[in-house]
């Protein structure tokens, strides 16, 4: 690094999993200096160090000692303990500690705050099934950021540096915010598994089912992005086709009652969208509600 290095841009990563490695890669590309990586798994820390040309440390406090920014990207259950360990071992005054959990509040970094550090949560609204995907998808993501008002400007610059968009989230709203993210991503995945399971009962392989449904899924997501979920809704619920819905429920009851229960629960929520559209009368909607609740 040259003598022209900007101040406050030395980064340590504690937790060399998919998120930590992808974030370190994005920051390195944005001109931040990676000064160390730590992980309890020696293979993980050495792999990350090799990939990103930074020093591996078995000891988390030593990895963080010379850093301006300490990214704690361990599993959620280890964030608070890791922060306490680092804060008890080195002088953290003037450093910025960041965790990337969508569910945890800033309380997880309280030990660093007591030691004089600034604390933030910078959570990527993104899914990371593997490292290759994480490295590709993290830059340009939206990040849910929780911090004191005085740090908002810095956080905006930090996120912008990696091509991200900032979404400010109040600390008291973290659980609801993360639940919304899970609904948008993980629950959709579970519904796809349900659809694939039905196809399995019909004799299709998993691969055949995925190939069949992916164009439909992609078109649906594009419609939601373009129109919003209410106007993107199609199918028997949107049309008020109660006979088709009834036949679906009977078929799913035979295959797996849990699938029928999922169909019912999601469709009951879907009646809110149908009501918002205003294309069916209240009697048609109520008839569908009774069928779904039966």
C-alpha positions in Angstrom: 0.0 0.0 0.0 1.3 3.5 -0.8 1.7 6.4 1.6 -1.5 7.9 0.0 -3.7 5.4 1.8 -6.9 7.0 3.1 -7.2 7.0 6.9 -9.8 4.8 8.6 -9.9 2.2 5.8 -8.0 -0.7 7.4 -10.3 -3.7 7.8 -10.2 -6.9 9.9 -12.6 -9.7 9.3 -13.5 -12.0 12.2 -15.4 -15.0 10.7 -14.2 -16.2 7.3 -17.5 -17.7 6.1 -19.3 -16.8 2.9 -20.5 -13.4 4.1 -17.2 -12.3 5.7 -15.2 -13.4 2.7 -17.5 -11.8 0.2 -17.6 -8.5 2.2 -13.8 -8.5 2.5 -13.5 -9.0 -1.3 -15.9 -6.2 -2.1 -14.1 -3.8 0.3 -10.8 -4.7 -1.1 -12.0 -3.9 -4.6 -13.3 -0.6 -3.3 -9.8 0.4 -2.0 -10.0 -0.7 1.6 -6.9 -2.4 3.1 -7.5 -5.8 4.5 -5.2 -6.2 7.5 -6.3 -9.6 8.9 -8.8 -12.4 9.0 -9.6 -14.7 11.9 -11.7 -17.8 12.2 -11.7 -20.7 14.6 -11.5 -23.0 11.6 -7.9 -22.9 10.4 -8.8 -24.0 6.9 -11.4 -21.3 6.6 -9.1 -18.5 7.7 -6.2 -19.7 5.5 -8.5 -20.1 2.5 -9.8 -16.5 3.0 -6.4 -15.1 3.6 -5.1 -16.8 0.4 -8.0 -15.6 -1.7 -7.8 -12.0 -0.5 -4.1 -11.7 0.2 -4.4 -10.8 3.9 -2.8 -12.1 7.1 -4.5 -15.1 8.8 -4.8 -15.0 12.6 -5.8 -17.7 15.0 -6.4 -15.0 17.6 -9.3 -12.6 16.9 -8.0 -9.7 19.0 -4.7 -9.8 17.1 -6.5 -9.7 13.8 -8.4 -6.6 14.9 -5.5 -4.8 16.7 -4.4 -2.6 13.7 -7.8 -2.3 12.1 -10.0 0.8 11.9 -13.0 -1.3 11.0 -13.7 -4.6 12.6 -16.2 -6.8 10.7 -17.7 -9.5 12.9 -19.2 -12.0 10.5 -19.4 -15.1 12.7 -22.6 -17.0 13.2 -25.1 -15.0 15.1 -24.7 -17.0 18.3 -21.0 -16.1 18.5 -21.1 -12.3 17.7 -21.5 -11.0 21.2 -18.9 -13.4 22.7 -16.4 -12.4 19.9 -17.0 -8.8 20.5 -16.4 -9.2 24.2 -13.2 -11.1 23.6 -11.8 -8.5 21.3 -12.9 -5.5 23.4 -11.4 -7.0 26.6 -8.0 -7.7 24.9 -7.2 -4.6 22.9 -7.9 -0.9 22.9 -11.0 -0.4 20.8 -11.3 3.4 21.1 -11.8 5.0 17.7 -12.5 1.7 15.9 -15.8 0.9 14.2 -17.3 -2.5 15.0 -19.8 -3.9 12.5 -21.9 -7.0 12.7 -23.8 -8.2 9.7 -26.7 -10.1 11.3 -30.2 -9.2 10.2 -31.8 -10.5 13.4 -29.5 -9.2 16.1 -29.7 -5.7 17.6 -26.7 -3.4 18.4 -26.7 -4.9 21.9 -24.5 -7.6 20.5 -21.7 -5.1 20.2 -22.3 -3.4 23.6 -18.8 -4.4 24.8 -17.1 -2.5 22.0 -19.3 0.6 22.6 -18.4 0.5 26.3 -14.7 0.5 25.2 -15.2 3.6 23.1 -15.8 2.1 19.7 -18.5 3.1 17.2 -21.0 0.3 16.5 -23.1 -0.5 13.5 -25.1 -3.3 11.9 -24.7 -3.5 8.1 -26.9 -6.4 6.9 -26.9 -7.4 3.3 -30.4 -8.1 1.9 -29.1 -10.9 -0.1 -28.9 -14.7 -0.1 -25.6 -16.6 -0.1 -26.0 -20.3 -0.9 -22.3 -20.7 -1.7 -19.1 -18.5 -1.8 -19.1 -18.1 -5.6 -22.6 -16.7 -5.5 -21.8 -14.5 -2.5 -18.8 -13.0 -4.2 -20.9 -12.2 -7.3 -24.1 -11.0 -5.6 -23.0 -9.0 -2.6 -21.8 -5.9 -4.5 -24.8 -3.8 -5.5 -27.1 -5.3 -2.8 -29.3 -3.3 -0.4 -28.0 -3.2 3.1 -30.1 -2.8 6.2 -28.1 -0.4 8.4 -28.6 0.2 12.1 -26.5 2.9 13.8 -26.6 6.1 15.8 -27.7 9.1 13.8 -24.2 10.6 13.9 -22.9 7.6 11.9 -25.5 7.6 9.2 -23.3 9.6 6.8 -20.3 7.4 7.3 -22.5 4.3 6.8 -23.9 5.7 3.6 -20.4 6.2 2.2 -19.3 2.7 3.4 -22.2 1.0 1.7 -21.9 3.2 -1.4 -18.2 2.2 -1.7 -19.2 -1.4 -2.6 -22.0 -0.3 -4.9 -24.7 -0.9 -2.3 -27.9 0.9 -1.4 -28.6 1.8 2.2 -31.9 1.1 4.1 -31.9 2.6 7.6 -33.5 0.2 10.1 -34.3 1.2 13.7 -32.8 -1.1 16.3 -36.2 -1.9 17.8 -37.4 -3.0 14.4 -34.7 -5.6 13.6 -36.8 -8.7 14.3 -39.7 -7.6 12.1 -37.2 -6.4 9.4 -35.5 -9.7 9.3 -38.8 -11.6 9.3 -39.7 -9.7 6.2 -36.4 -10.7 4.6 -37.0 -14.3 5.4 -40.5 -14.2 3.9 -39.1 -12.6 0.7 -36.3 -15.2 0.4 -36.4 -18.3 2.6 -40.1 -18.9 2.6 -40.2 -18.6 -1.2 -37.6 -21.3 -1.3 -39.8 -23.5 0.9 -42.8 -23.0 -1.4 -40.7 -24.0 -4.4 -39.7 -27.2 -2.5 -43.4 -27.9 -1.9 -44.1 -27.5 -5.6 -41.2 -29.7 -6.5 -42.5 -32.3 -4.0 -45.9 -32.4 -5.7 -44.1 -33.0 -9.0 -42.2 -35.8 -7.5 -45.4 -37.5 -6.6 -46.4 -37.2 -10.3 -43.2 -39.0 -11.4 -41.1 -36.0 -12.3 -37.5 -35.8 -11.2 -36.3 -32.8 -9.1 -34.3 -31.6 -12.1 -37.2 -31.8 -14.4 -39.4 -29.9 -11.9 -36.8 -27.1 -11.5 -36.3 -26.7 -15.2 -40.1 -26.5 -15.7 -40.8 -24.0 -13.0 -37.8 -21.6 -13.3 -39.2 -19.6 -16.2 -42.4 -19.2 -14.3 -40.6 -18.2 -11.1 -38.4 -15.7 -13.0 -41.4 -14.2 -14.8 -43.3 -13.9 -11.5 -40.4 -12.1 -9.8 -40.1 -9.7 -12.8 -43.8 -9.0 -12.6 -43.5 -8.3 -8.9 -40.6 -5.9 -9.5 -42.4 -4.1 -12.3 -46.0 -4.0 -10.9 -45.9 -4.8 -7.2 -47.3 -8.0 -5.7 -51.0 -6.9 -5.8 -51.1 -6.3 -9.5 -48.7 -9.2 -10.3 -51.1 -11.7 -8.7 -52.6 -14.1 -11.2 -54.2 -17.5 -11.0 -57.4 -19.0 -9.6 -57.5 -16.8 -6.5 -57.2 -13.6 -8.5 -60.0 -14.9 -10.8 -62.3 -16.1 -8.1 -62.1 -19.6 -9.6 -63.4 -21.5 -6.5 -63.8 -24.8 -8.3 -60.2 -24.9 -9.3 -59.1 -24.0 -5.8 -61.3 -26.8 -4.4 -59.7 -29.3 -6.8 -56.2 -28.2 -5.8 -57.0 -28.7 -2.1 -58.4 -32.2 -2.7 -55.3 -33.2 -4.7 -52.9 -31.8 -2.1 -54.8 -33.4 0.8 -54.2 -36.8 -0.9 -50.5 -36.1 -1.5 -49.5 -34.5 1.8 -51.9 -32.6 4.1 -49.0 -30.3 5.1 -48.9 -29.1 1.5 -52.6 -28.4 1.6 -52.2 -26.5 4.8 -49.5 -24.3 3.3 -51.6 -23.7 0.2 -54.5 -22.7 2.4 -52.5 -20.4 4.7 -50.8 -18.5 1.8 -54.0 -18.2 -0.1 -55.8 -16.8 2.9 -53.2 -14.0 2.9 -53.7 -13.7 -0.8 -57.3 -12.8 -0.3 -56.0 -9.4 1.0 -54.4 -8.8 -2.4 -57.6 -9.9 -4.2 -59.6 -7.4 -2.0 -57.1 -4.6 -2.8 -57.5 -5.2 -6.6 -61.3 -4.7 -6.3 -62.1 -7.0 -9.2 -64.2 -9.5 -7.3 -67.2 -8.8 -5.1 -67.3 -9.5 -1.4 -69.4 -12.6 -1.8 -66.9 -14.2 -4.1 -64.1 -13.4 -1.7 -66.0 -14.7 1.3 -66.8 -18.0 -0.5 -63.1 -18.5 -1.2 -62.3 -17.7 2.5 -64.8 -20.3 3.7 -63.3 -23.0 1.4 -59.8 -22.2 2.5 -60.7 -22.1 6.2 -62.7 -25.4 6.0 
